């Protein structure tokens, strides 16, 4: 169950939460902060899982440990912080990033199909994937060009064929036009 929660969390963050903010055509370019919470998670579980992962790295083969250290350093460099019930991350969005994406488009990873429809002030999004086997439904609502909220439900099937459903919610807010040390999404 713990591995499924981690997979669900990262899938939601990568597929919907960050992209919804980054890819809405009428948002302000600059530094954005995204907060994702996963109701029902034990208090401190996300931060605890990351601490456990760091501790387990000591027993990994050198090549695997180096790859994990790089991935974690990349998260830190992008302003990612694991909180008691989710994650807080920062993302630098440029005008080009905004112009290149259509929130209601059909783009999705190769193993996924995506559906979307506009709603008043936002959009309903859905994605079904075969690798990993999962389904995600989300609703994004924009509050002008400097904020948004979202809610999502993901069902991920673990290797044993057991489905796990996880709800999440969150918000994004514009922090300013200067991204500071955070690299633009299109540069990473």
C-alpha positions, 0 to 999 in steps of 0.5 A: 500500500505504501508503494502505491501511495507514493506512485499515486502521489507522484503521478498526480503531481506530475500529470495534473497538478503542476501541468494544470498551472503551468499549461493554462493559457491565461495565467501569469508567467513566473514562479508558481507554488503548488501545494498538494495534500492527500486526505486520509494519509497518516500525519507525517507519512509523506515526510516520513516515507522520504526520510525512510527512502534516504536511509535505505539509500545507504544499502543501495548499489553505488550506481543506483544510490547515485541516481537516487541522490541526483533525483533527490537533489533535483527535487531540492533544487526545484523547491520541492518539500515533503509536508505532513500530508503531501508536497509543496513545490515550485515551478518556473513557467515562461510565456513560451511554456504557456503558449505551447500548451492547450489545457483541453488538448489531447496530449498524454504520455505514450501509455495513456489516453487523456480526455478533457472538457471545459467547465465554468472557470476551469476544466475537468480532466481524465487520464487512463494509463496502461503503464502504470495501470491507473485512472485519474479524474481531476477538476481544476478551477482558476481564480484569475491569472494568479491562482487555481485549485484542484481536486482529483481521484486516482486509482492505481493497480499494484503489481498484485492486481489490487486497485488502490484509490487516493483522493488529493486536492491542492492549490497553486499560486503565483509568487512573482515574475522572478523565478530566482534559482528555479529553472523554467519547466521548458529548460529541465 
